Amino acid sequence: MTVATRLARIRRFIGLSQKEMGKRVGVSGTTWQNYELENAAPNAHVLARLSGEGFDINWVLTGEGQMRASQAGQTERDRAAPDPGARKMAGFAELAPLELDRERLVSSGKHVLVPRYTVRAAARDDGRTIAVEDVALLDTLTFHRDFIAHVLKADPAALIAVEAPDDTMQPTFAAGDILLADGSAPRMRGSGIYVFAGENALIVKRLQVKLDGSITVSSDNADLYPPEEIERSALDKVKIIGRVIWRGGRL
């Protein structure tokens, strides 16, 4: 794993686009993109900003140790304070921090290799949701780089693939269909179909923001699965994994 790969991993861990990450550490989005492409190296100012975000600079530069700095020197107040950047998914593994050699996966000439995750799940008592028990890298899916850039208009390093967990979104897609999710959008950015985790369940639904700040969660298979409302006060229970931008499956 290279410095560029570790910087990309930090960005995905926080859940920002390259432009947003650059702004966060005081450089342009293009400069940050060059870091991830190994066309430039972060200067002392950027490294200091990353350290201030809680990342171990020795790990960034050498790969030794842990990504997050030790909490040994923190106060009790520091340890108790929430980390607004980290994507903590209730009952669901953090996809971005998995040990993947993203440099090897993404860089393959004219093709992009997108990691596909398998989710071991069990039906919950209500019979309508899936309780996530385990998540692991299964394999990779190959896409032409031009398709990713010009059709999906996505950052290859931010894409993840998962299987649709149930039939709630039929006829748009069926259980078992392959979904590509844009992990650069770990927060809602407009209405759309999202992969998210809530109350130990992997869920793929349409999310729509209402004027009062609440969210309508709806299924395309509406006859069997009526819409639900998530009040604004409960939005912290919804952990966005990514926005669905492509599906593949049998006709």
Secondary structure by P-SEA (a helix, b strand, c coil): ccaaaaaaaaaaaacccaaaaaaaacccaaaaaaaaaccccccaaaaaaaaaacccccccccccccccccccccccccccccccccccccccccccccccccccccccccbbbbbbbbbbccccccccbbbbccccccbbbbbbccccccccccccccbbbbcccccccccccccccbbbbccccccccccccccccccccccbbbbbbccccbbbbbbcccccccbbbbcccccccccccbbbccccccc
